[in-house]
Amino acid sequence: MSEAMARPAHLCFVSTTIYPVLVDTNVAVVGGAEVQQAMIARALRARGHRVSVLTRDHGVPDQVTAEGIEVHHTPPTAGRGIKGLRRIHPRLTDVVNGLRRIDPDLVYFRCASGMLAACAWYARWAQKRLVYAAAHDYDFLPGRIFGLERRELLLYRAGLRWCDFVVVQNREQQALLRRRFGREGLIVPNCYAESNVVAGDPAGPVLWVGTVKPLKRPELFLALAARFPQRRFVLVGGPAGDGDGAAAYYRRIEMQARQLANVEFVGFVPFTRVGRHYDGAAVLVNTSEAEGFPNTFLQAWIRSVPTLSFVAPTTSGEPTGTIACRDVEHMAGLLGALLGNDARWGEASARASAHFQRTHSVEAVDSLYDTLLAAPKPSGRFGMVTTP
């Protein structure tokens, strides 16, 4: 155990939607932020820390997972509060009361949300430390954030101002945080672990995995598949929620996919079972217009599967497993070069694997959290963290 780990801490991850990742249910929306929090929680628990999770009501009692993570639920919200004020009570007050009951040393919150204000309120009242972890480059951009109403955005930014520490995923987020808020973020790369993986294969399918929504642009993956009719393409992902717009978009992509003979449209797969679709894949394609740091990259790289993407976030200046693309034409050319040359594919595969082991394995990342946990609570109006 390192010197920074000499005193185990009690951490609480506040995430209303983490339960399906921890307890493998068939909820059709599994986000990258939840996957990362579950991964970090398990790693810290394995290193001797006490780890709790505060999540929304799922109709089950509080419990302890097989990994020793304590799962606490906020009360059911149906019929409570006053219309127009429910954003504050019971939504935020339940979080504050839950944290008072759990009494952690450090609160961890990830992803832009007004719920960060509740975590900040508790941390200041209880004189505990609060970490905000960015989930997307959009978290620090000026103006509106996609998916956040104005009131929610105001709550989020108020909470961000009172965080003790800010963790970022990549260098771009670090620069945005410095420029927009005058703060230094600690770069902690996303991490991943999975057993019994099957290495990539240049003869395998071309894969797309993600939530089927406009921001992810799966239609570009289908356009790519149409250019390679002799090659198998696989699209994995569920709709972005239950709304009519999300369902209509999902159905439209499914219909387009099923019109292509070389495309397999899989649909939603629970996170704990999605790995088999990466096994033996040739290439992972990412068509998003913006990302934080996709977990899909890590699930590919751990199998030595290279990625083609329009976004290529980095945590350092070193080469990663991502081959950056300018547009669909450029992506098609690069994909053709990879699929048509085993030696070139092998070089890209080896680069992806080496970068994963050096930067994104749990072993490479969890020592950074030890540094964070050992840091004293900053004094003054704002917390500051510098990269060690």
C-alpha positions as semicolon CSV with decimal commas, in nm:
position;residue;x (nm);y (nm);z (nm)
1;M;0,000;0,000;0,000
2;S;0,140;0,340;-0,099
3;E;0,205;0,617;0,152
4;A;-0,088;0,811;0,001
5;M;-0,308;0,513;0,082
6;A;-0,203;0,493;0,449
7;R;-0,541;0,615;0,571
8;P;-0,841;0,460;0,391
9;A;-1,118;0,709;0,319
10;H;-1,496;0,682;0,290
11;L;-1,614;0,797;-0,052
12;C;-1,969;0,839;-0,174
13;F;-2,054;0,843;-0,544
14;V;-2,377;1,035;-0,606
15;S;-2,534;0,904;-0,926
16;T;-2,906;0,856;-0,980
17;T;-2,848;0,621;-1,274
18;I;-2,557;0,402;-1,164
19;Y;-2,767;0,116;-1,027
20;P;-2,806;-0,076;-1,357
21;V;-2,427;-0,083;-1,404
22;L;-2,362;-0,207;-1,052
23;V;-2,642;-0,462;-1,041
24;D;-2,688;-0,567;-1,409
25;T;-3,048;-0,486;-1,495
26;N;-3,208;-0,450;-1,836
27;V;-3,246;-0,073;-1,822
28;A;-3,190;0,030;-2,183
29;V;-2,986;0,346;-2,119
30;V;-2,635;0,295;-1,983
31;G;-2,414;0,603;-1,995
32;G;-2,038;0,629;-1,999
33;A;-2,036;0,837;-1,680
34;E;-2,206;0,556;-1,488
35;V;-1,966;0,297;-1,628
36;Q;-1,665;0,500;-1,520
37;Q;-1,800;0,563;-1,171
38;A;-1,867;0,193;-1,121
39;M;-1,518;0,110;-1,244
40;I;-1,355;0,365;-1,013
41;A;-1,571;0,262;-0,718
42;R;-1,470;-0,103;-0,755
43;A;-1,101;-0,015;-0,792
44;L;-1,101;0,207;-0,481
45;R;-1,290;-0,054;-0,280
46;A;-1,030;-0,312;-0,383
47;R;-0,757;-0,077;-0,256
48;G;-0,910;-0,071;0,091
49;H;-1,131;0,237;0,084
50;R;-1,490;0,232;0,206
51;V;-1,716;0,310;-0,090
52;S;-2,082;0,409;-0,089
53;V;-2,321;0,498;-0,370
54;L;-2,629;0,721;-0,342
55;T;-2,872;0,652;-0,624
56;R;-3,242;0,698;-0,698
57;D;-3,514;0,469;-0,568
58;H;-3,528;0,135;-0,752
59;G;-3,791;-0,032;-0,534
60;V;-3,534;-0,237;-0,343
61;P;-3,380;-0,196;0,002
62;D;-3,032;-0,058;0,060
63;Q;-2,773;-0,326;0,000
64;V;-2,405;-0,416;-0,030
65;T;-2,280;-0,548;-0,365
66;A;-2,057;-0,851;-0,406
67;E;-1,764;-0,610;-0,442
68;G;-1,841;-0,458;-0,101
69;I;-1,987;-0,131;-0,231
70;E;-2,269;0,006;-0,012
71;V;-2,573;0,106;-0,220
72;H;-2,812;0,363;-0,068
73;H;-3,133;0,483;-0,229
74;T;-3,313;0,817;-0,207
75;P;-3,685;0,787;-0,118
76;P;-3,954;0,754;-0,387
77;T;-4,056;1,097;-0,519
78;A;-4,413;1,024;-0,631
79;G;-4,668;1,257;-0,470
80;R;-4,409;1,460;-0,278
81;G;-4,331;1,829;-0,293
82;I;-4,505;2,126;-0,448
83;K;-4,538;2,170;-0,822
84;G;-4,282;2,421;-0,944
85;L;-4,050;2,356;-0,650
86;R;-3,985;1,984;-0,693
87;R;-3,652;2,055;-0,863
88;I;-3,535;2,160;-0,515
89;H;-3,758;1,948;-0,290
90;P;-3,760;1,654;-0,285
91;R;-3,504;1,613;-0,567
92;L;-3,208;1,799;-0,411
93;T;-3,307;1,779;-0,047
94;D;-3,318;1,398;-0,072
95;V;-2,954;1,403;-0,186
96;V;-2,851;1,627;0,102
97;N;-3,035;1,410;0,356
98;G;-2,890;1,094;0,205
99;L;-2,536;1,227;0,230
100;R;-2,596;1,331;0,592
101;R;-2,702;0,975;0,667
102;I;-2,406;0,819;0,484
103;D;-2,153;1,071;0,624
104;P;-1,868;1,021;0,373
105;D;-1,526;1,188;0,388
106;L;-1,545;1,276;0,020
107;V;-1,835;1,318;-0,223
108;Y;-1,779;1,233;-0,591
109;F;-2,016;1,365;-0,858
110;R;-1,979;1,320;-1,233
111;C;-2,163;1,475;-1,530
112;A;-2,311;1,825;-1,560
113;S;-2,632;1,840;-1,354
114;G;-2,802;2,071;-1,107
115;M;-2,766;1,791;-0,851
116;L;-2,407;1,906;-0,808
117;A;-2,550;2,202;-0,610
118;A;-2,695;1,960;-0,353
119;C;-2,359;1,785;-0,317
120;A;-2,189;2,123;-0,273
121;W;-2,444;2,230;-0,010
122;Y;-2,382;1,915;0,190
123;A;-2,002;1,936;0,157
124;R;-1,993;2,296;0,281
125;W;-2,234;2,223;0,568
126;A;-2,046;1,910;0,678
127;Q;-1,699;2,045;0,594
128;K;-1,628;1,748;0,370
129;R;-1,444;1,738;0,038
130;L;-1,627;1,745;-0,296
131;V;-1,491;1,623;-0,630
132;Y;-1,656;1,709;-0,959
133;A;-1,553;1,485;-1,250
134;A;-1,621;1,608;-1,601
135;A;-1,797;1,369;-1,836
136;H;-1,788;1,576;-2,154
137;D;-1,604;1,867;-2,314
138;Y;-1,937;2,052;-2,310
139;D;-1,922;2,070;-1,928
140;F;-1,697;2,377;-1,940
141;L;-1,813;2,556;-2,253
142;P;-1,982;2,898;-2,218
143;G;-2,353;2,932;-2,285
144;R;-2,608;2,655;-2,272
145;I;-2,513;2,290;-2,224
146;F;-2,694;2,037;-2,439
147;G;-2,979;1,876;-2,242
148;L;-2,976;2,119;-1,946
149;E;-3,260;2,364;-1,888
150;R;-3,164;2,713;-1,775
151;R;-3,248;2,654;-1,406
152;E;-3,059;2,327;-1,409
153;L;-2,759;2,497;-1,568
154;L;-2,756;2,768;-1,300
155;L;-2,761;2,505;-1,025
156;Y;-2,480;2,310;-1,193
157;R;-2,255;2,613;-1,230
158;A;-2,324;2,723;-0,874
159;G;-2,219;2,379;-0,753
160;L;-1,909;2,380;-0,973
161;R;-1,789;2,704;-0,816
162;W;-1,785;2,541;-0,472
163;C;-1,615;2,212;-0,559
164;D;-1,286;2,145;-0,384
165;F;-1,140;1,950;-0,674
166;V;-1,220;1,914;-1,044
167;V;-1,116;1,604;-1,236
168;V;-1,101;1,621;-1,616
169;Q;-1,073;1,348;-1,879
170;N;-0,847;1,508;-2,136
171;R;-0,626;1,804;-2,219
172;E;-0,902;1,995;-2,397
173;Q;-1,123;1,986;-2,086
174;Q;-0,829;2,102;-1,876
175;A;-0,776;2,401;-2,107
176;L;-1,148;2,485;-2,114
177;L;-1,170;2,474;-1,734
178;R;-0,869;2,702;-1,699
179;R;-0,994;2,947;-1,960
180;R;-1,360;2,955;-1,853
181;F;-1,334;2,921;-1,474
182;G;-0,971;3,006;-1,392
183;R;-0,911;2,669;-1,228
184;E;-0,666;2,386;-1,274
185;G;-0,812;2,041;-1,323
186;L;-0,644;1,712;-1,249
187;I;-0,631;1,492;-1,559
188;V;-0,735;1,142;-1,458
189;P;-0,777;0,922;-1,765
190;N;-1,081;0,699;-1,788
191;C;-0,996;0,343;-1,688
192;Y;-1,131;0,003;-1,773
193;A;-1,093;-0,364;-1,681
194;E;-1,253;-0,675;-1,822
195;S;-1,162;-1,043;-1,803
196;N;-1,167;-1,313;-2,071
197;V;-1,150;-1,072;-2,363
198;V;-1,089;-1,194;-2,720
199;A;-0,831;-1,003;-2,923
200;G;-0,927;-0,812;-3,234
201;D;-0,909;-0,976;-3,575
202;P;-0,850;-0,792;-3,906
203;A;-1,105;-1,026;-4,065
204;G;-1,369;-0,945;-3,802
205;P;-1,666;-0,709;-3,823
206;V;-1,659;-0,329;-3,819
207;L;-1,831;-0,220;-3,498
208;W;-2,030;0,080;-3,374
209;V;-2,142;0,093;-3,007
210;G;-2,325;0,375;-2,832
211;T;-2,657;0,537;-2,750
212;V;-2,854;0,581;-3,071
213;K;-2,911;0,957;-3,074
214;P;-2,839;1,248;-3,311
215;L;-2,523;1,360;-3,126
216;K;-2,368;1,017;-3,196
217;R;-2,463;1,030;-3,569
218;P;-2,505;0,655;-3,631
219;E;-2,637;0,738;-3,980
220;L;-2,275;0,811;-4,078
221;F;-2,180;0,458;-3,975
222;L;-2,452;0,327;-4,205
223;A;-2,322;0,547;-4,486
224;L;-1,980;0,394;-4,426
225;A;-2,125;0,041;-4,433
226;A;-2,286;0,111;-4,770
227;R;-1,937;0,170;-4,915
228;F;-1,816;-0,175;-4,806
229;P;-2,097;-0,415;-4,907
230;Q;-1,873;-0,723;-4,877
231;R;-1,779;-0,644;-4,516
232;R;-1,987;-0,716;-4,206
233;F;-2,088;-0,415;-3,995
234;V;-2,248;-0,438;-3,649
235;L;-2,442;-0,156;-3,476
236;V;-2,504;-0,195;-3,100
237;G;-2,704;0,052;-2,892
238;G;-3,036;0,146;-2,740
239;P;-3,247;0,465;-2,765
240;A;-3,172;0,779;-2,566
241;G;-3,461;0,747;-2,318
242;D;-3,835;0,696;-2,350
243;G;-3,941;1,019;-2,521
244;D;-4,127;1,017;-2,852
245;G;-3,844;1,198;-3,030
246;A;-3,580;0,953;-2,909
247;A;-3,796;0,653;-2,999
248;A;-3,869;0,790;-3,348
249;Y;-3,502;0,855;-3,418
250;Y;-3,410;0,506;-3,295
251;R;-3,673;0,344;-3,520
252;R;-3,552;0,544;-3,819
253;I;-3,190;0,429;-3,769
254;E;-3,304;0,070;-3,716
255;M;-3,506;0,077;-4,040
256;Q;-3,212;0,222;-4,235
257;A;-2,977;-0,042;-4,090
258;R;-3,207;-0,329;-4,179
259;Q;-3,213;-0,213;-4,540
260;L;-2,840;-0,288;-4,568
261;A;-2,765;-0,659;-4,612
262;N;-2,418;-0,630;-4,456
263;V;-2,534;-0,455;-4,137
264;E;-2,646;-0,634;-3,820
265;F;-2,861;-0,407;-3,601
266;V;-2,830;-0,552;-3,249
267;G;-3,012;-0,290;-3,041
268;F;-2,966;-0,247;-2,668
269;V;-2,733;-0,483;-2,482
270;P;-2,677;-0,461;-2,101
271;F;-2,332;-0,329;-2,025
272;T;-2,215;-0,649;-1,858
273;R;-2,282;-0,840;-2,182
274;V;-2,177;-0,590;-2,447
275;G;-1,814;-0,704;-2,443
276;R;-1,881;-1,008;-2,659
277;H;-1,959;-0,777;-2,952
278;Y;-1,607;-0,630;-2,931
279;D;-1,447;-0,976;-2,921
280;G;-1,277;-1,045;-3,252
281;A;-1,380;-0,712;-3,407
282;A;-1,157;-0,553;-3,671
283;V;-1,224;-0,184;-3,606
284;L;-1,442;0,027;-3,378
285;V;-1,594;0,331;-3,551
286;N;-1,704;0,640;-3,357
287;T;-1,912;0,896;-3,546
288;S;-1,998;1,141;-3,263
289;E;-1,964;1,512;-3,322
290;A;-1,826;1,558;-2,968
291;E;-1,714;1,337;-2,677
292;G;-1,551;1,347;-2,337
293;F;-1,357;1,022;-2,349
294;P;-1,563;0,729;-2,479
295;N;-1,562;0,407;-2,279
296;T;-1,615;0,234;-2,612
297;F;-1,254;0,323;-2,702
298;L;-1,129;0,147;-2,390
299;Q;-1,344;-0,159;-2,452
300;A;-1,188;-0,180;-2,798
301;W;-0,828;-0,105;-2,697
302;I;-0,823;-0,365;-2,420
303;R;-0,878;-0,613;-2,706
304;S;-0,618;-0,446;-2,932
305;V;-0,895;-0,321;-3,163
306;P;-0,803;0,014;-3,328
307;T;-1,060;0,296;-3,350
308;L;-1,156;0,534;-3,626
309;S;-1,317;0,855;-3,501
310;F;-1,393;1,218;-3,583
311;V;-1,291;1,307;-3,225
312;A;-0,961;1,195;-3,073
313;P;-0,937;1,313;-2,711
314;T;-0,594;1,277;-2,549
315;T;-0,460;1,284;-2,195
316;S;-0,102;1,349;-2,311
317;G;0,086;1,414;-2,631
318;E;0,158;1,049;-2,699
319;P;-0,010;0,846;-2,978
320;T;-0,334;0,673;-2,880
321;G;-0,535;0,390;-3,028
322;T;-0,750;0,638;-3,223
323;I;-0,700;0,717;-3,589
324;A;-0,849;1,064;-3,638
325;C;-1,075;1,126;-3,939
326;R;-1,178;1,454;-4,103
327;D;-1,502;1,340;-4,265
328;V;-1,677;1,030;-4,397
329;E;-1,468;1,027;-4,715
330;H;-1,147;1,034;-4,514
331;M;-1,282;0,770;-4,273
332;A;-1,375;0,541;-4,561
333;G;-1,026;0,571;-4,706
334;L;-0,860;0,492;-4,374
335;L;-1,095;0,200;-4,308
336;G;-1,023;0,055;-4,650
337;A;-0,649;0,084;-4,588
338;L;-0,677;-0,095;-4,254
339;L;-0,901;-0,373;-4,378
340;G;-0,694;-0,429;-4,688
341;N;-0,352;-0,451;-4,523
342;D;-0,295;-0,692;-4,232
343;A;0,046;-0,540;-4,152
344;R;-0,100;-0,190;-4,125
345;W;-0,387;-0,321;-3,914
346;G;-0,135;-0,499;-3,690
347;E;0,057;-0,177;-3,628
348;A;-0,263;0,009;-3,534
349;S;-0,371;-0,282;-3,313
350;A;-0,039;-0,289;-3,125
351;R;-0,049;0,088;-3,074
352;A;-0,401;0,067;-2,928
353;S;-0,303;-0,209;-2,686
354;A;0,016;-0,038;-2,570
355;H;-0,159;0,293;-2,509
356;F;-0,435;0,125;-2,311
357;Q;-0,195;-0,058;-2,079
358;R;0,020;0,251;-2,025
359;T;-0,258;0,504;-1,969
360;H;-0,604;0,353;-1,917
361;S;-0,564;0,032;-1,721
362;V;-0,700;0,041;-1,365
363;E;-0,347;0,001;-1,233
364;A;-0,232;0,308;-1,425
365;V;-0,519;0,526;-1,299
366;D;-0,604;0,432;-0,942
367;S;-0,279;0,574;-0,798
368;L;-0,398;0,918;-0,920
369;Y;-0,707;0,878;-0,704
370;D;-0,482;0,792;-0,409
371;T;-0,311;1,129;-0,467
372;L;-0,647;1,303;-0,476
373;L;-0,773;1,132;-0,160
374;A;-0,456;1,217;0,028
375;A;-0,475;1,587;-0,066
376;P;-0,600;1,818;0,214
377;K;-0,922;2,014;0,170
378;P;-0,821;2,339;-0,006
379;S;-0,860;2,663;0,185
380;G;-1,007;2,979;0,038
381;R;-1,305;3,042;-0,184
382;F;-1,224;2,792;-0,457
383;G;-1,040;2,463;-0,450
384;M;-0,744;2,403;-0,676
385;V;-0,588;2,085;-0,802
386;T;-0,277;2,069;-1,015
387;T;-0,162;1,769;-1,209
388;P;0,093;1,575;-1,000
